[in-house]
């Protein structure tokens, strides 16, 4: 395992990301039927996940570790496959936050 992924901080953050993803995936199909309040809290969880992913992206981007560089390339490839093209992932995160905030502003909380 690389030094980057041996870091306790990185391992803990990755575990938190995984747990948030599991939590969100369990209820995503129910989103259209949720009350506005439940949707608002669900979006808050998505924003928390997004923040953790952005921090991890920053860590990976700044690392010289070979495994981190591979992860960065894989994330960029995945981003392209999702239709974001060559957009900088920092910009993608920023735009996602704007979209989530707009969604929340349309809910009665």
Secondary structure by P-SEA (a helix, b strand, c coil): cccccccaaaaaaaaaaaaaaaaaaacccccccccaaaaaaaaaaaaaaaaaaaaaaaaaaacccaaaaaaaaaaaaaaaaaccccccaaaaaaaaaaaaaaaaaaccc
